[in-house]
Amino acid sequence: VTKKVKNSIEKAMNSGIVVVPVTGRPFYGVPTQILDLFEDSYIITSNGAVSYYMGKKELINNIPISQEHALELFQILEEFDVIIEVF
């Protein structure tokens, strides 16, 4: 995060705007500078599947894919030359 972006985010938050970072990364993959910037806010990770309230380090929502659907996806993806990652 550049200094300009950080200042803009802080300015918005200080004026009462709720700023929520959203990322496809899992929570443990979010850079610490983002976690520090939003230490009393919310964060949405894992492509929207997981939501946290950083102020209390509280998990709000966790919507995992079912094992049945995951296995179906693996079968479909076996036909392609792709790398599969599971979190």
Buried (B, 14 or more C-beta within 10 A) or exposed (E): BEEEEBEEBEEEBEEEEEEEBEBEEEBEEBEEEBBEBBEEBBBBBBEEBBBBEBEEEEEEEEEEEEEEEEEEEEEEEEEEEEEEEEE
